[in-house]
Each structure stands twice: as structure tokens, then as C-alpha cells.
Amino acid sequence: MMYFDRFDICEAFSMLAHDWGLYDICPRLDRLGFRPSPILSYENLEENGREIYDYHNDLLERNVSPIRTAFK
């Protein structure tokens, strides 16, 4: 079950930006002071971060994600 954790959210969205080319997310992450680790990968995400990533990745795959339209 996902829960609110700013760090997990930032890591998951940073991974989504990289995997989906949604680089408009990056300035928002930067304003939050988030700096991703150079070794950030899906395997390094906490369980909550993986759930956040999986949920939004599934929405993007089905083309029903508000992320795609919010950042384009």
C-alpha cells in the first residue's frame, strides 16, 4: 500500500522522467531540492517508491496518466 513520502515520490518520478522522457518533471524536482543518486535504479527504490513507480508507469502505459498532460 502506497503512502506519502516525499523522498520516495521524488525518486519514483525521477525514474519515470528518465524512462518515459518526461524531462519537464525535472525542474519541479529541482525546486524541491531533490538530487537523484547517480546509481538510482528501479532496484534501488524503497518498496513504497517501487509501488509509486509501478502505479504511474502502468497509467502511462495505458495512456491515461495525468502526468503526461500535466508536464507537456
KAMOVEN-V375130 format. One record per residue. N is the residue number from 1. OMEGA is omega as a letter, one per 30 degrees, with the letter a starting at -180 (none if undefined). Layout:
BEGIN
n={N N}
omega={OMEGA OMEGA}
END
This chain:
BEGIN
n={1 2 3 4 5 6 7 8 9 10 11 12 13 14 15 16 17 18 19 20 21 22 23 24 25 26 27 28 29 30 31 32 33 34 35 36 37 38 39 40 41 42 43 44 45 46 47 48 49 50 51 52 53 54 55 56 57 58 59 60 61 62 63 64 65 66 67 68 69 70 71 72}
omega={a l a l a a l l l l a a l l l l l a a a a a l l a l l l l l l a a l a l l l l l l a a l l a l l l l l l a a a l l l l l l l l a l a a a a a l none}
END
